[in-house]
Amino acid sequence: MKKFTNCGVKVLYIILLIIVLYVPNVVVAASAKSIPVLVYHRVGDTADALTVKPEKLRGDLINLKNNGYQTISLKVFEEYMSGKDVELPDKPILVTFDDSYQDNYENAFPILKENQCVATFFVITWLVDRNQDRLTSAEIKAMAAAGMSFGSHTVSHTVLVDKPDFWVQNELAYSKQFLEELLGTPICSVAYPEGKFNANTIKIAIEQGYSTGFTVEPGKSTRQTAPFKVCRIPVFSYTLDVVKAINNAPD
């Protein structure tokens, strides 16, 4: 009986050791799902690195879907990164567009709808309704009504690290206010102009009510990623295979 008891204790000890050593790793792995974030700019026929042709965007979205990726909204991404219990597809991906060019509405928006995809657009708010090459208020509202997401790209696209605190505060506060009043929803994310930021930029962004900041540093995001240092994978006119670009991006 004593031998049986000792054996039982040993078995129990081994079971507990396995739980301690391996179960936490399973939990961490589950919470560390990798979410690639793509960044586009223009969609049209201009011959430059930041402009992808409409047929390329269409091909990229089809390629992503064929490889099991499913686009998610900015809100879902924000909630996941903040640790909330959100349901994600097996292979989530966040598609973003910077600079709020008018061709995002004219060319990208129909292709996204055609492929049942959603995307996030970071807006330079001072240019809204002032520049014919940028999104209008009506276009932003129409896109939002169709499931597209929006975030701040500041008021004037000024590089924030070069400016005094009051300037950074205004760039972040007024762009956020403009979009919130236009759309009637909280704006919690900012894409830093030219991807440049520092500790002070993050501090002021937090003070102004943001929860997430997007860079242009290549990589993928998990819940272990600093929320104001979200990496993105750039897509250029010469990016031949968007899935390969994702696979080659650092974790």
Summary of the structure (lengths in Angstrom):
residues: 251
radius of gyration: 21.7
end to end distance: 53.3
largest distance: 87.5
contacts: 771
relative contact order: 0.15
helix: 46%
strand: 16%
